[in-house]
Amino acid sequence: MKKSKKSKIEAESTQLKNENMTLNHSEEKDHQENLAENTNTLVEEKEKTENESTKTISDIQLEMEKMRQTYEAEINEWKDKYLRLSAEFDNYRKRTLKEKMELTKYASEDVLKNILPVVDDFERGIKNIEQASDIEALKEGIFLIYNKFRDFLSQNGIKEIEIKDNEFNTDYHEAITKIPVEDKTMSGKIVDVVQKGYLLNDKVIRFSKVVVGE
């Protein structure tokens, strides 16, 4: 009786062990399958990430290359504009310098050309002096030439500095000497003009040289 009961217990224990082994084997198999599945998933995700990363880097490199080409084109365009502008400015500078030199060289051309007729009159007057028999006619001719020359000066903006009320003015007059005067009202005033002064468009080009009383 006791032996039968013991055998029964051993049989149940063996069955239980077999069941546990079967269960453990099933769990381990499931675990391995899950591990393999998770591993495959991780590998797929890694490959996907690497592909996306590679694609992103490739896109960035392509975009950077496009930007580089665009910048190079803009730089070349501005460089070309700068060279053209520099060349144009250099030509303008040379042309302006040449015009300035010509203007300085020939600035008095019109004035001198207009004075030539006066020179012609003087030459004719000199010839008449050599053959003159009428002094009054000769004097009249000289005065005509003189008046013609004064008109020429006036037309070119030159006028004589006038002596107003014998007042001495350092802006227009230059005192070369002083002389005693009997009339005390003439003290410090102009008593004689040694050389006339002239203005060119209100600018003094030669001061009047005068004698001042004291």
C-alpha positions in Angstrom: 0.0 0.0 0.0 2.7 2.4 1.0 4.7 1.5 -2.1 1.8 2.2 -4.4 1.3 5.6 -2.9 5.0 6.4 -3.3 5.0 5.4 -6.9 2.0 7.5 -7.5 3.8 10.6 -6.0 6.9 9.9 -8.1 4.8 9.7 -11.2 3.1 12.9 -10.5 6.5 14.6 -9.8 7.9 13.3 -13.0 4.9 14.6 -14.9 5.2 18.0 -13.2 8.8 18.2 -14.1 8.0 17.3 -17.7 5.3 19.9 -17.8 7.7 22.5 -16.4 10.4 21.6 -18.9 7.9 21.9 -21.7 6.7 25.2 -20.3 10.2 26.5 -19.9 11.1 25.3 -23.4 8.0 27.1 -24.8 8.8 30.3 -22.9 12.4 30.2 -24.0 11.3 29.7 -27.6 8.9 32.6 -27.3 11.6 34.7 -25.7 14.0 33.9 -28.5 11.4 34.6 -31.1 10.6 37.9 -29.4 14.3 38.7 -29.2 14.8 37.9 -32.8 11.8 40.0 -33.8 13.0 42.9 -31.7 16.5 42.5 -33.2 15.1 42.5 -36.7 13.0 45.6 -35.9 16.1 47.4 -34.5 18.1 46.5 -37.5 15.4 47.7 -39.8 15.0 50.9 -37.9 18.8 51.4 -37.9 19.0 50.8 -41.6 16.1 53.2 -42.1 17.7 55.9 -40.0 21.0 55.4 -41.8 19.3 55.7 -45.1 17.4 58.8 -44.0 20.6 60.3 -42.6 22.5 59.5 -45.8 19.7 61.0 -47.8 19.7 64.1 -45.6 23.4 64.6 -45.9 23.2 64.2 -49.6 20.5 66.8 -49.9 22.5 69.2 -47.7 25.6 68.7 -49.9 23.5 69.2 -53.0 22.0 72.4 -51.6 25.4 73.7 -50.5 26.8 73.1 -54.0 23.9 75.0 -55.5 24.5 77.9 -53.1 28.2 77.9 -53.8 27.5 78.1 -57.6 25.0 80.9 -57.0 27.5 82.9 -54.9 30.3 82.3 -57.4 28.0 83.6 -60.2 27.1 86.7 -58.2 30.7 87.3 -57.2 31.8 87.1 -60.9 29.0 89.4 -61.9 29.9 92.1 -59.3 33.6 91.6 -60.2 32.8 92.3 -63.9 30.7 95.3 -62.9 33.6 96.6 -60.8 36.1 96.2 -63.6 33.8 98.0 -66.1 33.1 100.8 -63.7 36.8 101.2 -62.8 37.7 101.3 -66.5 35.0 103.9 -67.2 36.1 106.0 -64.3 39.7 105.9 -65.4 38.7 107.0 -68.9 36.6 109.8 -67.4 39.5 110.9 -65.2 41.9 111.0 -68.2 39.4 112.8 -70.4 38.6 115.4 -67.7 42.3 115.9 -67.0 43.0 116.5 -70.7 40.0 118.9 -71.0 41.3 120.8 -68.0 44.8 121.1 -69.4 43.4 122.3 -72.7 41.1 124.7 -70.9 44.0 126.1 -68.9 46.2 126.3 -72.0 43.6 128.0 -74.3 41.5 129.9 -71.7 42.6 133.2 -73.0 42.1 132.4 -76.6 39.0 134.4 -77.1 40.4 137.4 -75.3 43.6 137.5 -77.3 41.7 136.9 -80.5 39.5 139.9 -79.8 42.5 142.1 -79.0 44.1 141.5 -82.4 42.0 144.1 -84.2 43.3 146.7 -81.7 46.8 145.6 -82.5 46.0 146.1 -86.2 44.8 149.6 -85.5 48.0 150.4 -83.6 50.1 149.2 -86.6 48.2 151.3 -89.0 48.6 154.3 -86.6 52.3 153.8 -86.5 52.5 153.9 -90.3 50.4 157.1 -90.3 52.7 158.7 -87.8 55.6 158.2 -90.2 53.6 159.8 -93.0 51.5 162.2 -91.0 51.2 165.8 -92.0 48.1 166.6 -90.0 48.8 166.4 -86.3 45.2 166.8 -85.3 44.1 163.9 -87.5 46.9 161.8 -86.0 45.8 162.6 -82.4 42.2 161.8 -83.3 43.2 158.4 -84.7 45.2 157.6 -81.5 42.2 158.5 -79.3 39.9 156.4 -81.5 42.3 153.4 -80.9 42.5 154.2 -77.2 38.7 154.3 -76.8 38.3 151.1 -78.8 40.7 149.4 -76.5 38.9 150.6 -73.4 35.6 149.3 -74.9 37.3 146.0 -75.4 38.4 145.9 -71.7 34.9 146.8 -70.5 33.3 144.1 -72.6 35.6 141.6 -70.9 34.6 142.7 -67.4 37.5 145.0 -66.8 36.9 148.4 -65.4 38.9 151.2 -63.9 38.9 151.8 -60.1 37.3 155.2 -59.5 38.7 157.7 -57.0 35.6 158.8 -55.1 35.9 162.1 -53.2 39.6 161.5 -52.8 38.9 158.9 -50.0 41.7 156.5 -49.4 40.5 152.8 -49.3 43.0 150.0 -48.6 40.6 147.6 -50.4 41.3 149.4 -53.7 44.3 151.7 -53.2 48.0 151.3 -52.4 49.8 154.3 -50.9 53.3 154.5 -52.3 54.2 157.7 -50.6 52.8 160.6 -48.5 53.3 164.3 -49.0 52.6 167.4 -46.9 49.5 169.3 -47.9 48.5 172.9 -47.2 44.8 172.0 -47.2 44.3 170.1 -43.9 41.1 168.7 -45.3 43.2 166.6 -47.7 45.2 165.0 -44.9 44.8 161.2 -45.2 43.2 161.6 -48.6 44.4 160.9 -52.1 46.1 163.8 -53.8 47.5 162.1 -56.8 47.2 158.8 -58.8 50.5 157.4 -60.0 49.1 154.3 -61.6 45.4 153.4 -62.2 43.9 150.3 -60.7 41.5 147.9 -62.4 38.7 145.4 -61.4 37.8 142.2 -63.1 34.1 141.5 -62.4 34.4 143.3 -59.0 37.7 141.6 -58.1 40.8 143.8 -57.8 43.4 142.7 -60.3 45.6 145.7 -59.8 45.5 148.2 -56.9 45.6 151.9 -57.7 49.0 153.3 -56.7 48.3 156.7 -55.1 49.9 159.5 -53.2 48.3 160.4 -49.8 48.4 163.8 -48.1 49.5 164.3 -44.6 
